[in-house]
Amino acid sequence: MSNYENAFAPDNVYGHALALLLDVLPSGERNDAAIHLDLGCGDAALAGPLVEATGLTYVGVDADGESVAALVRRGLEAHALALGGEQETLEALAGVIGGRRVASISMLDTLEHLYDGTGALRAIRRLAFDNECAAVISVPNVTHRDIGFKLALGDWQYTETGLLDTTHTRFFSAESLERELAAGGLYRTARRDVELEMSDQHFPYSHSALAAGTTLHHLLRQLRTQAAPDENTNQFVWAVAPGPIGDRAVFTAQRNPERPFLSVVMRTQGRRLHCLREALTCLAGQTDEDFEVLVMGHRLEVQQQIGVERVIEDLPKSLRDRTRLVKVQHGNRVAPLNQGFEAARGHYIVILDDDDIPLAHWVETFRRLADREPGRMLRAVAVLQNIDAVETNGQGGIRTTGGIEKLYPSEFDIFDHLRANFTPNMAIAFPRGVFHDLGMRFDSELTTTEDWDFIMRAAVVVGVASSPEITSIYHWWVRGESSRTMHHQREWDRNNGRIVRKLDSRALILPEGSASRIREVMAERDAARATADAAERRLAIGSGVGPDPRNLNEIAQILESRSWRLSSPLRLPAVLRSPSRRVRFSTYVSMSDEDLIHAAEELRRSRSWRLTSVLRRRPAPTGGSAG
């Protein structure tokens, strides 16, 4: 292992380790009758500050004989010892300890260098248990965003020291470190990680993924930030305590665990059990049965819970065995979704509220889309049907008040969805990775439109596969309680504004074909403006007031000509810099005749008009000269 010369500082790994030790070390242990054991001590940067703060006797252990000799010359107690298997390490450390009481243990930036890290951790566990003391362990974080962003573009560079030190035999994320510690019988009790905006891997500064001003960096960072909390962590610094030896493997043994194709997350408050029963009955008739159902009972009272449980108990056994009730006693309408998605086991997850209807091929259609375009969101078509509550023989029920209406488009269009949601939640299934890998959550601050928000944030990252198949019925209550009646329009507007602001703050990934779609939208906008201007011109000319209509007509002929319209891209840069420079007919309506004549001359001298003169040439007469 390399010998590193690093000084103590309050904000580096040694300062953070000492702060943790002082937090867990009882005041009675702060004396020279006990020792602090520093495993993998290097040049003992921790020694002086620790002795001064605690009064403990410092004992360093390191595999590098030269480092140990240097510490001894400085008057410190140090021993040459390579950490290895549990029993051999314990026996060697027993000779070092010599019957003294161990008050605390540290192993800083050492575990990543060991070939048998589990054995060393189990030795620490035994020492910590026998001496009833705490330990502090640190390792570098290989998931710091500087490493990840470069690796995403195929760049992985070892360095002499740092996060990708050439002597490291293991690399750790927070999750893999927890596994490694559990295999050694150690469990985190506190943490004081070292955070660095720019790690030693932040090079070169001009790297497009690292430079903070690039759109690429913005995109990668927003994805990384929501996916996991350790993007800035340079070193994990954890206090640990002994516990049972964990039975989880330190490596991933099962790469693709068996899962159902689809998880159906169904919110219910138990108030319309007849609707819940109908929705579950429709699930029982699915042509593809590879799904599970999570009935999310939100704030159920006792009688409501009993009612929901009875509905589930009455299901056919094949579906009952795949259905579970999950109680959610907190939060607004978003809470059951987040908890349901967290508990879902399926490869894909879909929301089905208890008053909507899935048709028999609902799951089957999602399956076909997943086979065609794996990993995308899966969208079919829902139709709308108005319903009303009725009571028959003392039993609640529903009746339709109109026919089925196909209001929602057959294809998912990202640009249309930027304006409003055209996809009811039962018509779209999300890949589990959106929630479980990318870390996206339903926004608990939203009291309405939470599905639109989640759809948009996911769609711009993973895309959408669409099918024109009608697979579900979205029930619209014409009377009685619904989200429309429970929330004031101001609340809907406030939530919509929050969603748009979030979208504005992000770098968006647009699907294939978006360039043509944007051009189409812009052309439609320009055509609408031209139509409005023409109408305004006709109104002004027909009013009998204002300038001579012939002068206005001359301006109109130029602005409505094919030459002027085709040359609009030449004027775009100037308009973007100063929107007031946009040439519109309404600008000329209030001008005097003299100003109109001058304006017409200016338009004819403009670069746009001159460069398109070839479009206005008339063909020569037949048989004559073109000269």
ZAMARGU-4260 file (C-alpha; in steps of 0.2 Angstrom, whole numbers, plus 5000, padded with zeros to 4 digits):
<rodrens>
0) 5000/5000/5000 | 5006/5017/4996 | 5012/5029/5009 | 5002/5045/5009 | 5007/5061/5017
5) 4991/5070/5021 | 4989/5083/5035 | 4975/5084/5047 | 4961/5097/5043 | 4944/5099/5051
10) 4936/5097/5035 | 4945/5082/5028 | 4943/5064/5032 | 4954/5065/5048 | 4944/5080/5055
15) 4928/5071/5051 | 4934/5055/5059 | 4939/5063/5075 | 4923/5072/5076 | 4914/5056/5075
20) 4925/5048/5088 | 4922/5062/5100 | 4903/5060/5097 | 4904/5042/5102 | 4918/5041/5115
25) 4912/5042/5133 | 4920/5055/5143 | 4927/5043/5155 | 4937/5034/5141 | 4947/5050/5138
30) 4963/5046/5147 | 4979/5037/5143 | 4974/5021/5152 | 4966/5015/5136 | 4972/5016/5118
35) 4966/5021/5101 | 4970/5008/5088 | 4973/5016/5070 | 4973/5003/5057 | 4981/5007/5041
40) 4988/5023/5049 | 5000/5029/5035 | 5009/5044/5042 | 4997/5046/5057 | 4989/5062/5053
45) 4976/5058/5066 | 4988/5055/5080 | 4992/5073/5087 | 4974/5080/5086 | 4967/5064/5094
50) 4979/5063/5108 | 4976/5081/5112 | 4957/5080/5112 | 4955/5063/5121 | 4971/5059/5131
55) 4971/5042/5124 | 4987/5033/5119 | 4989/5032/5100 | 4994/5015/5093 | 4997/5015/5074
60) 4997/4999/5063 | 5002/4999/5045 | 5008/4987/5032 | 5022/4999/5026 | 5038/4996/5036
65) 5045/5013/5031 | 5030/5022/5037 | 5031/5013/5054 | 5049/5016/5056 | 5046/5035/5053
70) 5032/5035/5066 | 5043/5027/5079 | 5057/5040/5075 | 5043/5053/5079 | 5040/5045/5096
75) 5024/5037/5091 | 5020/5019/5095 | 5018/5010/5078 | 5018/4992/5072 | 5021/4984/5055
80) 5006/4973/5052 | 4997/4968/5036 | 4978/4966/5039 | 4971/4950/5032 | 4960/4935/5037
85) 4950/4937/5053 | 4959/4925/5064 | 4977/4929/5059 | 4973/4948/5061 | 4966/4946/5078
90) 4981/4936/5084 | 4993/4949/5077 | 4983/4963/5085 | 4982/4954/5101 | 5001/4956/5102
95) 5000/4974/5098 | 4987/4978/5111 | 4996/4968/5124 | 4982/4967/5136 | 4978/4986/5136
100) 4960/4992/5134 | 4955/4998/5117 | 4944/5013/5118 | 4941/5017/5100 | 4947/5010/5083
105) 4949/5019/5066 | 4953/5012/5049 | 4953/5027/5037 | 4955/5025/5018 | 4962/5007/5020
110) 4948/4995/5016 | 4949/4998/4998 | 4967/4992/4998 | 4964/4975/5006 | 4962/4959/4997
115) 4953/4951/5011 | 4942/4966/5018 | 4929/4955/5025 | 4942/4946/5037 | 4949/4963/5043
120) 4931/4970/5046 | 4927/4954/5056 | 4942/4956/5066 | 4937/4974/5070 | 4920/4968/5075
125) 4927/4956/5088 | 4938/4970/5095 | 4924/4982/5096 | 4913/4969/5104 | 4925/4963/5117
130) 4930/4981/5121 | 4913/4988/5120 | 4920/5002/5109 | 4915/5011/5093 | 4925/5011/5077
135) 4926/5024/5062 | 4929/5018/5044 | 4931/5028/5029 | 4932/5024/5010 | 4932/5034/4994
140) 4916/5035/4985 | 4917/5028/4967 | 4900/5035/4963 | 4905/5054/4964 | 4898/5062/4949
145) 4915/5067/4942 | 4919/5049/4939 | 4901/5044/4933 | 4900/5058/4921 | 4917/5054/4913
150) 4913/5035/4913 | 4897/5038/4904 | 4907/5045/4889 | 4920/5031/4890 | 4933/5040/4901
155) 4941/5031/4916 | 4958/5037/4922 | 4968/5030/4936 | 4978/5042/4946 | 4993/5040/4958
160) 4981/5045/4973 | 4963/5049/4975 | 4947/5041/4970 | 4954/5030/4957 | 4971/5027/4966
165) 4981/5013/4956 | 4983/5003/4972 | 4964/5001/4976 | 4958/4983/4975 | 4940/4987/4978
170) 4928/5002/4974 | 4913/5007/4985 | 4897/5015/4983 | 4886/5018/4999 | 4876/5003/4996
175) 4891/4991/4992 | 4899/4998/5008 | 4884/4994/5018 | 4885/4976/5011 | 4903/4974/5014
180) 4901/4980/5032 | 4886/4969/5036 | 4897/4954/5029 | 4909/4959/5042 | 4896/4961/5056
185) 4897/4980/5057 | 4883/4993/5055 | 4883/5011/5053 | 4877/5022/5068 | 4882/5039/5062
190) 4891/5047/5047 | 4901/5063/5043 | 4905/5061/5025 | 4918/5072/5016 | 4909/5082/5002
195) 4918/5090/4987 | 4910/5099/4972 | 4926/5095/4962 | 4935/5079/4966 | 4953/5075/4961
200) 4944/5067/4945 | 4937/5084/4940 | 4949/5085/4925 | 4951/5091/4912 | 4941/5107/4916
205) 4935/5109/4898 | 4927/5091/4898 | 4910/5094/4891 | 4902/5083/4904 | 4911/5091/4919
210) 4910/5110/4914 | 4896/5117/4924 | 4890/5128/4910 | 4886/5115/4897 | 4869/5108/4894
215) 4876/5091/4895 | 4882/5094/4912 | 4865/5101/4917 | 4856/5086/4910 | 4868/5073/4918
220) 4868/5082/4935 | 4849/5083/4936 | 4848/5064/4933 | 4862/5060/4945 | 4855/5071/4959
225) 4838/5063/4959 | 4844/5046/4957 | 4855/5045/4973 | 4861/5057/4987 | 4880/5054/4986
230) 4884/5064/4970 | 4896/5076/4980 | 4903/5064/4992 | 4921/5061/4991 | 4924/5049/5005
235) 4911/5040/5016 | 4916/5042/5034 | 4905/5031/5046 | 4905/5027/5064 | 4901/5008/5065
240) 4896/4996/5079 | 4896/4977/5080 | 4881/4966/5076 | 4876/4950/5068 | 4886/4944/5053
245) 4875/4948/5038 | 4869/4934/5026 | 4869/4945/5010 | 4882/4942/4998 | 4894/4957/4996
250) 4892/4955/4977 | 4876/4955/4967 | 4871/4937/4965 | 4855/4938/4956 | 4856/4950/4942
255) 4838/4949/4935 | 4827/4943/4949 | 4810/4935/4944 | 4797/4949/4943 | 4779/4950/4937
260) 4777/4959/4921 | 4766/4973/4928 | 4762/4980/4945 | 4744/4988/4946 | 4744/5002/4959
265) 4726/5005/4964 | 4721/5020/4976 | 4706/5018/4986 | 4698/5026/5001 | 4685/5013/5003
270) 4670/5024/4999 | 4664/5016/4983 | 4666/4998/4986 | 4655/4994/4971 | 4667/5003/4960
275) 4682/4994/4967 | 4674/4978/4965 | 4670/4981/4947 | 4688/4987/4943 | 4695/4971/4951
280) 4683/4960/4942 | 4689/4967/4926 | 4707/4963/4931 | 4702/4945/4934 | 4697/4944/4916
285) 4713/4950/4908 | 4720/4940/4894 | 4738/4942/4901 | 4738/4937/4920 | 4757/4941/4923
290) 4753/4955/4935 | 4751/4959/4953 | 4739/4971/4961 | 4743/4983/4976 | 4727/4990/4983
295) 4733/5006/4992 | 4720/5010/5006 | 4722/5028/5009 | 4717/5034/5026 | 4705/5020/5029
300) 4694/5020/5044 | 4690/5003/5052 | 4674/5000/5043 | 4681/5005/5026 | 4696/4994/5029
305) 4685/4979/5032 | 4675/4983/5017 | 4690/4983/5006 | 4697/4967/5013 | 4680/4958/5010
310) 4681/4964/4991 | 4698/4957/4990 | 4693/4941/4999 | 4679/4938/4986 | 4691/4938/4971
315) 4695/4922/4962 | 4709/4914/4970 | 4721/4916/4955 | 4719/4935/4957 | 4717/4935/4976
320) 4734/4927/4978 | 4742/4941/4967 | 4733/4955/4977 | 4738/4964/4993 | 4731/4978/5003
325) 4744/4991/5008 | 4738/5004/5021 | 4744/5022/5019 | 4738/5033/5034 | 4748/5049/5029
330) 4750/5062/5016 | 4739/5068/5002 | 4733/5059/4986 | 4752/5057/4981 | 4757/5047/4996
335) 4749/5031/4990 | 4757/5032/4973 | 4775/5034/4980 | 4772/5020/4993 | 4764/5009/4980
340) 4778/5012/4967 | 4791/5008/4981 | 4783/4992/4985 | 4779/4987/4967 | 4789/4971/4961
345) 4784/4972/4942 | 4795/4977/4928 | 4782/4990/4924 | 4770/5000/4935 | 4753/5007/4931
350) 4740/5017/4941 | 4722/5011/4941 | 4710/5021/4952 | 4696/5011/4959 | 4683/5019/4948
355) 4691/5016/4931 | 4689/5001/4920 | 4703/4991/4911 | 4697/4981/4896 | 4702/4963/4894
360) 4717/4966/4883 | 4724/4980/4894 | 4739/4971/4901 | 4741/4962/4885 | 4743/4978/4875
365) 4756/4985/4887 | 4766/4968/4885 | 4766/4970/4866 | 4773/4988/4868 | 4786/4982/4880
370) 4792/4969/4868 | 4793/4981/4854 | 4801/4996/4863 | 4808/4990/4880 | 4812/5002/4893
375) 4800/5016/4887 | 4784/5021/4895 | 4770/5011/4887 | 4754/5021/4882 | 4738/5015/4875
380) 4722/5025/4873 | 4708/5028/4886 | 4691/5033/4882 | 4680/5044/4893 | 4662/5040/4899
385) 4652/5051/4910 | 4644/5042/4925 | 4633/5046/4940 | 4630/5037/4957 | 4614/5028/4959
390) 4606/5017/4973 | 4596/5001/4970 | 4588/4991/4983 | 4599/5000/4996 | 4615/4996/4987
395) 4626/5009/4979 | 4630/5008/4960 | 4634/5019/4945 | 4625/5022/4929 | 4632/5030/4913
400) 4625/5047/4907 | 4632/5047/4890 | 4641/5037/4877 | 4659/5033/4876 | 4670/5048/4869
405) 4687/5046/4862 | 4694/5063/4868 | 4713/5058/4869 | 4724/5056/4855 | 4731/5039/4848
410) 4749/5044/4849 | 4759/5053/4863 | 4765/5070/4858 | 4777/5078/4869 | 4773/5095/4863
415) 4755/5094/4866 | 4758/5087/4883 | 4769/5102/4887 | 4752/5112/4887 | 4741/5099/4896
420) 4739/5081/4900 | 4731/5071/4887 | 4735/5054/4895 | 4724/5048/4909 | 4734/5038/4922
425) 4727/5021/4918 | 4733/5023/4900 | 4751/5023/4903 | 4763/5011/4912 | 4780/5016/4918
430) 4796/5006/4918 | 4801/5002/4936 | 4818/5010/4933 | 4811/5027/4932 | 4806/5026/4951
435) 4819/5013/4957 | 4834/5018/4947 | 4832/5036/4942 | 4824/5041/4959 | 4809/5050/4952
440) 4795/5053/4964 | 4778/5059/4963 | 4778/5077/4969 | 4770/5078/4987 | 4768/5097/4985
445) 4755/5094/4971 | 4737/5092/4976 | 4731/5089/4958 | 4739/5085/4942 | 4753/5074/4950
450) 4751/5061/4936 | 4754/5074/4922 | 4770/5080/4932 | 4777/5063/4933 | 4773/5058/4915
455) 4782/5073/4909 | 4797/5071/4919 | 4799/5053/4914 | 4794/5055/4896 | 4808/5067/4892
460) 4821/5054/4899 | 4815/5037/4894 | 4802/5041/4879 | 4785/5034/4876 | 4780/5019/4865
465) 4762/5022/4859 | 4748/5010/4854 | 4731/5016/4846 | 4722/5002/4855 | 4708/5008/4866
470) 4711/4998/4882 | 4703/5007/4897 | 4688/5018/4901 | 4691/5034/4911 | 4675/5037/4922
475) 4670/5055/4923 | 4659/5059/4938 | 4645/5072/4933 | 4639/5074/4951 | 4646/5070/4968
480) 4664/5071/4974 | 4679/5070/4963 | 4696/5079/4961 | 4687/5093/4951 | 4675/5097/4965
485) 4687/5095/4979 | 4700/5108/4973 | 4697/5126/4967 | 4702/5132/4950 | 4716/5143/4959
490) 4723/5127/4966 | 4723/5118/4949 | 4732/5134/4941 | 4745/5135/4955 | 4749/5116/4953
495) 4750/5118/4934 | 4762/5133/4936 | 4773/5123/4948 | 4774/5109/4935 | 4779/5121/4921
500) 4792/5130/4932 | 4800/5113/4935 | 4800/5108/4917 | 4808/5125/4913 | 4822/5122/4926
505) 4827/5106/4917 | 4837/5101/4901 | 4824/5091/4891 | 4828/5077/4880 | 4816/5077/4865
510) 4812/5062/4855 | 4817/5058/4837 | 4808/5068/4824 | 4807/5083/4836 | 4816/5095/4824
515) 4803/5093/4811 | 4789/5094/4824 | 4796/5111/4831 | 4797/5118/4813 | 4779/5113/4810
520) 4773/5121/4826 | 4783/5137/4822 | 4776/5137/4804 | 4758/5135/4812 | 4762/5150/4823
525) 4768/5161/4809 | 4753/5157/4798 | 4741/5161/4813 | 4750/5178/4815 | 4749/5181/4796
530) 4730/5177/4797 | 4728/5189/4811 | 4737/5203/4803 | 4728/5201/4787 | 4711/5202/4797
535) 4717/5217/4806 | 4722/5225/4789 | 4705/5222/4781 | 4697/5229/4796 | 4707/5245/4796
540) 4705/5247/4777 | 4686/5245/4778 | 4684/5257/4793 | 4685/5273/4782 | 4697/5281/4793
545) 4716/5282/4793 | 4728/5283/4778 | 4725/5280/4759 | 4720/5262/4757 | 4731/5260/4742
550) 4747/5264/4752 | 4741/5251/4765 | 4738/5239/4751 | 4756/5241/4745 | 4763/5237/4762
555) 4751/5222/4763 | 4756/5215/4746 | 4774/5215/4752 | 4771/5207/4769 | 4759/5194/4762
560) 4770/5189/4747 | 4778/5173/4745 | 4795/5181/4744 | 4793/5189/4761 | 4787/5173/4770
565) 4801/5163/4763 | 4814/5175/4769 | 4808/5175/4787 | 4823/5165/4793 | 4834/5179/4787
570) 4825/5191/4800 | 4824/5178/4814 | 4841/5183/4822 | 4837/5201/4823 | 4820/5197/4830
575) 4827/5185/4844 | 4839/5199/4849 | 4825/5212/4849 | 4807/5206/4848 | 4801/5224/4845
580) 4809/5223/4827 | 4796/5210/4821 | 4788/5217/4806 | 4769/5216/4807 | 4755/5224/4797
585) 4747/5232/4813 | 4763/5243/4815 | 4758/5252/4799 | 4739/5255/4801 | 4741/5271/4811
590) 4755/5279/4800 | 4753/5294/4789 | 4753/5292/4770 | 4770/5300/4769 | 4777/5288/4782
595) 4769/5273/4772 | 4777/5278/4756 | 4794/5279/4765 | 4791/5262/4774 | 4786/5253/4757
600) 4803/5260/4750 | 4812/5253/4766 | 4804/5236/4764 | 4809/5235/4745 | 4827/5240/4750
605) 4828/5227/4764 | 4840/5212/4762 | 4825/5200/4763 | 4817/5208/4748 | 4832/5210/4738
610) 4838/5192/4741 | 4822/5185/4735 | 4820/5195/4719 | 4823/5180/4708 | 4806/5173/4714
615) 4798/5188/4707 | 4805/5188/4689 | 4792/5185/4676 | 4795/5173/4661 | 4800/5181/4644
620) 4786/5181/4631 | 4786/5166/4620 | 4797/5168/4605 | 4805/5184/4611 | 4821/5189/4619
625) 4824/5187/4637 | 4836/5202/4637
</rodrens>
